[in-house]
Amino acid sequence: MQVDAAGMRAVVVAIVASTVFVGSHTDSPSSISTTSTIPAAYSQNTKGLELQFQMIVEAYASGKSAAEIDQTVSILSMPNPSEWFGKYFAKEQVEQLNEEYEKAFESFQRDILDSLRRSPAGTSFRVHCKAPHPDPSARIQPRQDAVVPLVAVQIERFVTEFEPEHHSTGARFSLFANYVYVDGAYRYVGKGAYPFWSAPDTARKP
C-alpha cells in the first residue's frame, strides 16, 4: 500500500503526539522535579514525632552549632502561623497569637538546646515518644482569660524522652508538650498540659 507525503506526515505527527502524551504521565521533567523537592510526610503517630526529634539529636551528636541546631528544631514550628491561627481563631486575635507563638517557640528552642548541653558535645541520644500517663492535666486548669478557638483544634500531647546511648557520658531528659499536625509534620504549640494560648501563667513564662 502506498502512502502519499501528506498521509506520511499525519502518521508521524500522531506518533509524536502519542509519545508526548504518555511521557507527560510518567517521567516528564516537571513531575520529577516536583516530586524530588517535596519531603516525605512524617506519620501522625509517635514514630513520626520521634523521627522529627531524631534530626535534632543527630545535629547535636555531629557537633553542629547552636544556630544550626535551632534551624533543625524548626521542623517542629508552624510553617505559616498567621494562616493557621486565622482558620481557628477570630481575626482580631490572630496578630497577638502570632506574636505569642513566636516567643513560645523561641522558648522551646532554648529548652531543647539547654537540655542537650547538659551532656558533652557529640553525645548521641535515643528518642522515645509516648502519650502522657497518667494525665498531667488532671489537676491543672487553663487560665481564666484564655483565648478560645472558634473551631475545635485537635491537640496531641506527648512526652518525649531523650536517653544518652552511653549513660556515663550524658544526661537523660524529657519534654512534655502539645502539638498539632500540619502539612505532614507535628508542630509545637506549647509545653505542659495546655497549648500556649490557654496555659496557666506559670507555664507561659519564657
QUISUL-V538182 format. One record per residue. N is the residue number from 1. PSI is psi in radians with two decimals (none if undefined). OMEGA is omega as a letter, one per 20 degrees, with the letter a starting at -180 (NA if undefined). D_CENTER is the distance of its C-alpha to the mean C-alpha in Angstrom with 1 decimal. Layout:
n:N psi:PSI omega:OMEGA d_center:D_CENTER
n:N psi:PSI omega:OMEGA d_center:D_CENTER
//
This chain:
n:1 psi:2.32 omega:a d_center:65.5
n:2 psi:2.46 omega:r d_center:65.3
n:3 psi:2.14 omega:a d_center:62.4
n:4 psi:3.03 omega:a d_center:63.2
n:5 psi:-0.75 omega:a d_center:61.0
n:6 psi:-0.72 omega:r d_center:59.3
n:7 psi:-0.70 omega:r d_center:58.4
n:8 psi:-0.74 omega:r d_center:57.0
n:9 psi:-0.68 omega:a d_center:54.8
n:10 psi:-0.70 omega:r d_center:53.4
n:11 psi:-0.79 omega:a d_center:52.6
n:12 psi:-0.77 omega:r d_center:50.8
n:13 psi:-0.71 omega:a d_center:48.7
n:14 psi:-0.72 omega:r d_center:47.8
n:15 psi:-0.78 omega:a d_center:46.6
n:16 psi:-0.79 omega:a d_center:44.5
n:17 psi:-0.72 omega:r d_center:42.9
n:18 psi:-0.70 omega:r d_center:42.2
n:19 psi:-0.76 omega:r d_center:40.5
n:20 psi:-0.73 omega:a d_center:38.3
n:21 psi:-0.82 omega:a d_center:37.3
n:22 psi:-0.77 omega:a d_center:36.4
n:23 psi:-0.60 omega:a d_center:34.5
n:24 psi:-0.28 omega:a d_center:32.3
n:25 psi:0.01 omega:a d_center:30.9
n:26 psi:-1.28 omega:a d_center:30.4
n:27 psi:0.71 omega:r d_center:29.8
n:28 psi:2.63 omega:a d_center:30.1
n:29 psi:-0.67 omega:a d_center:28.7
n:30 psi:-0.72 omega:a d_center:26.5
n:31 psi:-0.60 omega:r d_center:24.9
n:32 psi:-0.81 omega:a d_center:24.3
n:33 psi:-0.65 omega:r d_center:22.8
n:34 psi:-0.78 omega:a d_center:20.4
n:35 psi:-0.69 omega:a d_center:19.3
n:36 psi:-0.39 omega:a d_center:19.0
n:37 psi:-0.17 omega:r d_center:16.7
n:38 psi:2.06 omega:a d_center:14.0
n:39 psi:2.64 omega:r d_center:11.5
n:40 psi:2.46 omega:a d_center:11.7
n:41 psi:2.57 omega:r d_center:9.2
n:42 psi:2.37 omega:a d_center:8.0
n:43 psi:2.59 omega:a d_center:10.5
n:44 psi:1.22 omega:r d_center:10.3
n:45 psi:-3.11 omega:a d_center:12.2
n:46 psi:-0.58 omega:a d_center:12.7
n:47 psi:-0.68 omega:r d_center:12.9
n:48 psi:-0.74 omega:r d_center:9.5
n:49 psi:-0.66 omega:r d_center:8.1
n:50 psi:-0.70 omega:r d_center:11.0
n:51 psi:-0.64 omega:r d_center:10.1
n:52 psi:-0.78 omega:r d_center:6.9
n:53 psi:-0.49 omega:r d_center:9.5
n:54 psi:-0.61 omega:r d_center:12.1
n:55 psi:-0.64 omega:a d_center:11.2
n:56 psi:-0.83 omega:a d_center:11.9
n:57 psi:-0.51 omega:r d_center:15.1
n:58 psi:-0.60 omega:r d_center:16.3
n:59 psi:-0.70 omega:r d_center:16.2
n:60 psi:-0.73 omega:a d_center:18.3
n:61 psi:-0.49 omega:a d_center:20.5
n:62 psi:0.05 omega:r d_center:21.3
n:63 psi:0.41 omega:r d_center:22.4
n:64 psi:2.73 omega:r d_center:20.0
n:65 psi:2.93 omega:r d_center:20.8
n:66 psi:-0.72 omega:r d_center:19.2
n:67 psi:-0.67 omega:r d_center:18.0
n:68 psi:-0.64 omega:r d_center:16.5
n:69 psi:-0.74 omega:r d_center:14.7
n:70 psi:-0.69 omega:r d_center:13.4
n:71 psi:-0.65 omega:r d_center:12.2
n:72 psi:-0.65 omega:r d_center:10.3
n:73 psi:-0.40 omega:a d_center:8.7
n:74 psi:-0.23 omega:r d_center:7.4
n:75 psi:-0.34 omega:a d_center:4.4
n:76 psi:0.11 omega:a d_center:3.7
n:77 psi:2.72 omega:r d_center:5.8
n:78 psi:2.21 omega:a d_center:7.0
n:79 psi:-0.58 omega:r d_center:8.1
n:80 psi:1.43 omega:a d_center:11.5
n:81 psi:-0.81 omega:a d_center:12.4
n:82 psi:-0.76 omega:r d_center:16.0
n:83 psi:-0.75 omega:a d_center:15.7
n:84 psi:-0.81 omega:r d_center:13.5
n:85 psi:-0.60 omega:r d_center:16.0
n:86 psi:-0.41 omega:r d_center:18.8
n:87 psi:-0.42 omega:a d_center:18.2
n:88 psi:-0.37 omega:a d_center:18.6
n:89 psi:2.89 omega:r d_center:20.8
n:90 psi:2.58 omega:a d_center:24.1
n:91 psi:-0.74 omega:a d_center:24.4
n:92 psi:-0.16 omega:a d_center:26.1
n:93 psi:-0.24 omega:a d_center:23.3
n:94 psi:-0.80 omega:a d_center:20.5
n:95 psi:-0.78 omega:r d_center:21.6
n:96 psi:-0.72 omega:r d_center:21.9
n:97 psi:-0.70 omega:r d_center:18.6
n:98 psi:-0.74 omega:r d_center:16.9
n:99 psi:-0.74 omega:r d_center:19.0
n:100 psi:-0.64 omega:r d_center:18.4
n:101 psi:-0.71 omega:r d_center:14.6
n:102 psi:-0.78 omega:r d_center:15.0
n:103 psi:-0.73 omega:a d_center:17.3
n:104 psi:-0.70 omega:a d_center:15.2
n:105 psi:-0.64 omega:r d_center:12.2
n:106 psi:-0.68 omega:r d_center:14.9
n:107 psi:-0.70 omega:r d_center:16.5
n:108 psi:-0.76 omega:r d_center:13.4
n:109 psi:-0.76 omega:r d_center:13.4
n:110 psi:-0.71 omega:r d_center:17.1
n:111 psi:-0.79 omega:a d_center:17.0
n:112 psi:-0.83 omega:a d_center:15.1
n:113 psi:-0.77 omega:r d_center:17.3
n:114 psi:-0.68 omega:r d_center:20.4
n:115 psi:-0.73 omega:r d_center:19.9
n:116 psi:-0.66 omega:a d_center:19.5
n:117 psi:-0.10 omega:r d_center:22.6
n:118 psi:-0.22 omega:r d_center:24.6
n:119 psi:2.65 omega:a d_center:24.9
n:120 psi:2.58 omega:r d_center:26.6
n:121 psi:2.40 omega:a d_center:24.8
n:122 psi:-0.06 omega:r d_center:24.0
n:123 psi:2.35 omega:r d_center:23.5
n:124 psi:2.46 omega:a d_center:21.5
n:125 psi:2.61 omega:r d_center:19.6
n:126 psi:2.48 omega:a d_center:18.9
n:127 psi:2.33 omega:r d_center:15.8
n:128 psi:2.17 omega:r d_center:16.4
n:129 psi:2.51 omega:r d_center:14.5
n:130 psi:2.79 omega:r d_center:16.7
n:131 psi:2.50 omega:a d_center:17.4
n:132 psi:2.38 omega:r d_center:19.6
n:133 psi:2.19 omega:i d_center:23.3
n:134 psi:2.96 omega:a d_center:25.5
n:135 psi:1.96 omega:a d_center:23.7
n:136 psi:-0.25 omega:a d_center:23.4
n:137 psi:0.02 omega:a d_center:23.6
n:138 psi:-0.64 omega:a d_center:27.0
n:139 psi:0.18 omega:a d_center:29.0
n:140 psi:2.30 omega:a d_center:26.7
n:141 psi:2.55 omega:r d_center:27.0
n:142 psi:2.75 omega:r d_center:24.9
n:143 psi:2.64 omega:a d_center:26.8
n:144 psi:-0.50 omega:a d_center:29.4
n:145 psi:0.40 omega:a d_center:28.4
n:146 psi:2.50 omega:r d_center:24.8
n:147 psi:2.38 omega:a d_center:23.4
n:148 psi:2.18 omega:r d_center:23.3
n:149 psi:2.59 omega:r d_center:21.2
n:150 psi:-0.50 omega:r d_center:23.4
n:151 psi:2.37 omega:a d_center:21.3
n:152 psi:2.36 omega:r d_center:20.0
n:153 psi:2.29 omega:r d_center:16.3
n:154 psi:1.75 omega:r d_center:14.9
n:155 psi:2.33 omega:r d_center:13.7
n:156 psi:2.30 omega:a d_center:12.8
n:157 psi:2.35 omega:a d_center:14.0
n:158 psi:2.59 omega:r d_center:13.8
n:159 psi:2.19 omega:r d_center:15.8
n:160 psi:2.13 omega:a d_center:14.5
n:161 psi:2.35 omega:r d_center:17.5
n:162 psi:2.00 omega:a d_center:18.0
n:163 psi:2.06 omega:r d_center:21.4
n:164 psi:2.43 omega:r d_center:23.2
n:165 psi:-0.51 omega:r d_center:24.7
n:166 psi:1.81 omega:a d_center:27.9
n:167 psi:-0.51 omega:a d_center:28.6
n:168 psi:-0.26 omega:a d_center:31.4
n:169 psi:0.02 omega:a d_center:29.3
n:170 psi:2.90 omega:a d_center:26.2
n:171 psi:2.27 omega:r d_center:25.1
n:172 psi:2.52 omega:r d_center:23.1
n:173 psi:2.94 omega:a d_center:20.7
n:174 psi:2.77 omega:r d_center:18.3
n:175 psi:2.32 omega:r d_center:15.7
n:176 psi:2.02 omega:a d_center:15.9
n:177 psi:2.91 omega:r d_center:13.2
n:178 psi:2.49 omega:a d_center:12.1
n:179 psi:2.69 omega:r d_center:8.8
n:180 psi:2.62 omega:a d_center:8.7
n:181 psi:1.96 omega:a d_center:7.4
n:182 psi:2.27 omega:r d_center:7.1
n:183 psi:0.81 omega:r d_center:7.8
n:184 psi:0.28 omega:r d_center:7.1
n:185 psi:2.78 omega:r d_center:3.8
n:186 psi:2.44 omega:r d_center:4.0
n:187 psi:2.25 omega:a d_center:4.4
n:188 psi:2.35 omega:r d_center:7.5
n:189 psi:0.33 omega:r d_center:10.8
n:190 psi:2.65 omega:r d_center:13.5
n:191 psi:2.80 omega:r d_center:15.2
n:192 psi:-2.70 omega:a d_center:18.2
n:193 psi:-0.25 omega:a d_center:19.4
n:194 psi:2.73 omega:r d_center:18.3
n:195 psi:2.84 omega:a d_center:15.7
n:196 psi:-0.51 omega:a d_center:16.8
n:197 psi:-0.20 omega:r d_center:18.9
n:198 psi:0.14 omega:a d_center:21.2
n:199 psi:2.53 omega:r d_center:21.0
n:200 psi:2.68 omega:a d_center:24.5
n:201 psi:-0.63 omega:a d_center:25.5
n:202 psi:-0.50 omega:a d_center:25.7
n:203 psi:-0.23 omega:a d_center:22.0
n:204 psi:-0.27 omega:a d_center:21.1
n:205 psi:2.26 omega:a d_center:23.0
n:206 psi:none omega:NA d_center:21.0
//
